[in-house]
Amino acid sequence: MSWPRRRAVFRPVSSTRYGVTGAAAAALTMLALAGCGSSSDGGGEGGGGGATPAARDKGPACVGTAPADGVHVLRGGGFRLPGGGGVQYAGADADGTNRTATLRDGAKYASGQRQWDVGPGAELTVAGHAYAVRQVCTYRVVLEPKAAEDRTALAAAPEVLEPRQGPADDGLCFTTNRTVLTTAAGGFPPKGTPLSLLDNGGVQRFPTGLSLTVSYVDTATGTAGIAANCAGIPVALYKDVRSGETVEFAGALFEVTGLTEQGVELTRTSA
């Protein structure tokens, strides 16, 4: 596959270079990527690269229907919930017809946490609050709070739209508020435009506190890892993604459209 000579490259609010641990380093600029990885029909879980190709997900990509005000828990990441609880999308399984997810109690990983294997229609209680699983996808699980007060809490407008880092950004990172989601979506390139992420430990930051980084690119297997953090929580860790697969950040959907030794190119597919 060949790329056009000129491609639009989006520049986020700021691009700051960090190490894996988050130590500050030099400023990062964005580059348009060339090259094309192999196609795939789903998002598989797996390790951080290596000589052996990661197993392909058997699909389907999604089962169930996501409500407009659902809670999006992204693959490999966590979500803080009302009442002090949280939930993580810890694992995925599909057999070509059905799809299930492993959810873990708590917004961050800790040993001994409770886990649930769920599909659409399943119910779970987190920190005394009840939720129904409405959709399971390769890239997300969508929950619906059963209590009206929890739906109201999740939809509440934050005091400010400017990120302040850490738990102060919970209202920006863990919300169903339409103003916040619209602001977050506006920080990404528009639909059909590429977003380039470099594989050098660089962190790209966006208007509502989200930061993205490429954890690895393995050109031998055609796979990469993309991590996202917000409010001090790992909100997504897409491992072994391939060209053609879908990922989600802050309510916006992207297709992986390029993998090279330099990094990953994503193209936004949602409005």
Secondary structure, DSSP 8 states (H G I E B T S, - for coil): ----S-------SEEEEE-TT--EEEE-------------SS-----S--SS------S-SEEE---TT-EEEEBT-EEE-GGG-EEEEEEEEE-SS-EEEEEEESSS--TT--EEEE-TT-EEEETTEEEEEEEEESSEEEEEESSHHHHHHHH---S-SS--SGGGGHHHHS---HHHHHHHHHTS--TT-EEEEESSSEEEE-TTS-EEEEEEEETTTTEEEEEEEETTEEEEEEEEE-TT-EEEETTEEEEEEEEETTEEEEEE---
